[in-house]
Amino acid sequence: MRRGLSLALLLLAGCSIQQLAVNKIGDALAGGGTAYSSDNDPELIGEALPFSLKLMESLLAESPKHRGLLIACSRGFTTYAYGWVSQRADEIESSDVDAATAQRLRARSLYLRARDYGLRALALRDPQFEQLLRSDAKRAMTLMRRNDVPALYWTAASWGLAISLSKTDPEVVADLPLVEALILRASELDPNYDSGAIETFLISYEAARPMGGADTAARAKAHFTRAVELSRGQLASPYLSYAESVSVQQQNRAEFQEMLQHAMAIDVNAVPEWRLQNILAQRRAAWLLARTSDLFLEEEPSEGGPR
C-alpha cells in the first residue's frame, strides 16, 4: 500500500512539475510581444505568427485557464487575420474575386477563433459569462474589473471585425450590441488603454454603428482627437481609421488624402515597440491612397478648375 501511495504521489508531483513548466512557458509567450511588435519585416512576422499561435494553442490544451495565453491568442489571431489575411484579400480582389472571397472567409474564421479565446478569458471571472452577456449584457459588464480590459478589448475587436465580414449573415450581425457593451465597459474601466487603442476602435465603430444619429461624425472626430493625443501622434492607426471610415463615408476626398498622408509621414522608428503596427498601417494607407478614385464619386477638381 505504501508503495502504491508513493507511486501516486510521484505521479502527482510529475503532473505538478509539468503544469508549472507549461505555465512558465505560457507566461513567457503571453508577455513577450516586443520581438514581434518592434520588427521591421512584416513578411517575416507574417510567416512566423502561425507557428507561435499554434504553440500557444498547444499550451492552452495543457493549461486551459491560463489567462495570459488566452488573451495572447485573442490578440494574436486578430492581428494576424487583420494584418495579413484580410489585407491580402483587399489587395487581390480586383484581379481575383474568388481568391479574395476565400481569404475573407478565412479571416472571418480567424476573428471568430480570436473572439472565442477572448470570451474564455472573460469567463475566468464567471464561468457563465457568455450566457449572461447574451441574456443581460448590462449585468454581465458589472462583473468586469480593470484587469479585464485587455480581454474586453481584444474580444470586442475580433468580434467587430468578424461582423464586418459577415454583412450577409444576420445572426452574426445581430451580435453588434454585445461588441458595443464590451468596448464601452473597457472604456469605462481604462479609457487610456494601450495608448488610445479603445479610442481608435471607437472611430470606426461610430461610423459603422446603425442609426448613430446626426452627431456620429462629431463623436468619431472626438475619438480621433483623443487617440492622437494618447499616442502622441506617433501611431498611424488613428489617421488610417478616420480616413477609411469617416472621410470615405462623408465623401471628403481632401480630408481622406490628408489623413493618409499624415499616417504615411509618421516615423516608424520613433517608437520601436510600435514599429510593426505602423509599417502595416502605412502599407494599408498607401493601398488606400492608390484607390482614391474608386472610393470617391466625384473626380478631384483639376488645377484652376471649379471647386
C-alpha positions, 0 to 999 in steps of 0.5 A: 500500500505504501508503495502504491501511495508513493507511486501516486504521489510521484505521479502527482508531483510529475503532473505538478512539475509539468503544469508549472513548466507549461505555465512558465512557458505560457507566461513567457509567450503571453508577455513577450510581444516586443520581438514581434511588435518592434520588427521591421519585416512584416513578411517575416512576422507574417510567416512566423505568427502561425507557428507561435499561435499554434504553440500557444494553442498547444499550451492552452490544451495543457493549461486551459485557464491560463489567462495570459495565453488566452488573451495572447491568442485573442490578440494574436489571431486578430492581428494576424487575420487583420494584418495579413489575411484580410489585407491580402484579400483587399489587395487581390480582389480586383484581379481575383474575386474568388481568391479574395472571397476565400481569404475573407472567409478565412479571416472571418474564421480567424476573428471568430477563433480570436473572439472565442479565446477572448470570451474564455478569458472573460469567463475566468471571472464567471464561468457563465459569462457568455450566457449572461452577456447574451441574456443581460449584457448590462449585468454581465459588464458589472462583473468586469474589473480593470484587469479585464480590459485587455480581454474586453478589448481584444474580444470586442475587436475580433468580434467587430471585425468578424461582423464586418465580414459577415454583412450577409449573415444576420445572426452574426450581425445581430451580435453588434450590441454585445461588441458595443457593451464590451468596448464601452465597459473597457472604456469605462474601466481604462479609457487610456488603454494601450495608448488610445487603442479603445479610442481608435476602435471607437472611430470606426465603430461610430461610423459603422454603428446603425442609426448613430444619429446626426452627431456620429461624425462629431463623436468619431472626430472626438475619438480621433482627437483623443487617440492622437493625443494618447499616442502622441501622434506617433501611431498611424492607426488613428489617421488610417481609421478616420480616413477609411471610415469617416472621410470615405463615408462623408465623401471628403476626398481632401480630408481622406488624402490628408489623413493618409498622408499624415499616417504615411509621414509618421516615423516608424522608428520613433517608437520601436515597440510600435514599429510593426503596427505602423509599417502595416498601417502605412502599407494599408494607407498607401493601398488606400491612397492608390484607390482614391478614385474608386472610393470617391464619386466625384473626380478631384477638381483639376488645377484652376478648375471649379471647386 
